[in-house]
């Protein structure tokens, strides 16, 4: 009989798709090739997303014969929604019959279907097929705790949230909740609660974190404190799941930003980069420039411009339009402003970098900790404000900064200058640097043989192999 397969059903953003496929690769290796991976591709709603996913899938299939893809027919997306979480949840629900057909048509045993955190509408299909289903949290254990807690909060709290109780965390201000969950009048809010409730039906919850990073919140999740004393499905913390490229040694292959870092003293540079979708307006760029100039610190600043009309991706930054006159000349001996995409992981790995100003996407947080880099959190949207809160008050790996969420996440120069100095020089910065270095060692150890994530992945592989069923 053919080897059992694990069916992965990722959504379209690269920040979701890549970690899901990376989990598949790790399952293959840890299972001793007793499993295969089948990625069910729901055609993306935009040509750019489709192109990115196709490229990633081609690379994965070319590199490993035990990874294959199955494309389902295109479904037109919803035309109205109140947030991306509602859009994804409803859109995936429209794809459910096609996903069910794809899974039932497989000729090998199916060990499980693994769905993204906002794809629990697919659980109806897996239950009909009698196939185990797992939820993959590409975000933190704290995010998992919040989603599991959300149905209870919805029943217990009247009116709008002011402060939210998430077991394992200090009280969470409403201003730090994920976009869509902070406003109970939106349909997106209802989908947060819906997905959190359905996690309890899964065969297991896989989280891209490691036990040593979020011990208190993980204990609260596992013990049922987030779910009114009812224990959730088994939790597998298998992170950090981040593909890290090997270091580049040949000078001709090194990025210009990396070559510039070679000229800087060790542990001297603040790296500012706000994710693949991050950009600055001229007023905000001026505030950043004034803060960097007055701070006196060395910096590498990735400065992107607004997306072109009708698109969502940032453009290359026009430094003449975005920066105040004379800034580049005044700081040329200690700073580099880079207007294009930059190799974030290579930069974080460099010995010259001392701190990281980040938008607090979970992948970026894990990458930062993998390299032992303390953070300056500057969240934008989605769950990033919540991530920023937890990196400061729960993990202790970041210096807090006042971000005006009601004003497009604006930060004034004086506040940024204060935060930069605190991170790079102050006693607070020393503490978070030490904690970040501690988490670097813990993340490495977690993945080594016998480590917490190693053992969790081993248990997951055993559960998957033992639960395989034939659907065709």
C-alpha angles and dihedrals in degrees: 000000000000118000116268116261132218110220114215119198108189127175125236109267113098089228087063100033100051096050090048093054090044089057088053091054091051092048090054093053098041093047090056089243091298087128136049129208126236116187114202108209118206104198110254122249093233131047092233094054090045091052093049093049094046090052093049091047093049090052093049094049093045091052098047129029090202091066118077136163133225117197118207124206119280119262121197110248126241112275098212132042140143098227145355093265091057091045093052095043094050095040093051089049088058089053094049097098091052093047090050091051091048093051095044089050095059113112096208128070114276114228094189146319114244115202133190119257093261096043101081090122083081091066090084089061094047091048090052089052094044091236123143113249128204129192116224114209107204086185134061134301085247089060090049090051092050093050093047089048095047098085090054093046090050090058098038103046124067119207126355120342118260099170126000128214112223112172112241093028136078113257108296116226114228088239088066097052120110116273107272095023093070093061113061093188093070125090087227089067090058090053091053088055092043093054093044091052093050093053086079089066094057124103089231145344118235114200128195095225138085126243096241093058098056107018100149097047092044091053089051091051096047094045093053096247090133092050104048095267096310110123114236124227116288113296121220117194103194103158164166086062101180126134106232116193118222114262116270115237104173111088093217090061096048119107118244091244091055092048089052090052089056087067094054128088118258117278094001108111131088110212116209116192128145106196134267092302099040123116139153134231118224094256092052093043089054091054091050091048093051091048093049093046094050095042092064091215128131115252147184108205123189103206117186128180133231117290116263115259111286094017135091103207120094120250126228107284118257097219092191091060099036103044130067116252114277096011096117092048093048094050103031093111094057109021144057123198110200116195099194139055113299134203097258098185094049090050094047089050093056119108092224093065117093104169142012127221102202142173088233100240105165094241090054091049091052091047090050092052092044086064095038094247121156116221144228103205118220104166125193115180146326110041094333097108089052091048090050090052093051095046088058106036102027108027099029094215100117141055113235120243129189107246117182101226092180091057102052091282091295119180122195121228094245093054093046091048090052092049093047092053091046092052098042101036117007135091090254089055091051091055095049091045090054091047092048091052089049090052090048090059091043093051092052092047092048091062096044121096108289093015123131096258092040091056093043091053090048091053091047092052091051092050092049095048093047093048099053117134134182111242103177 
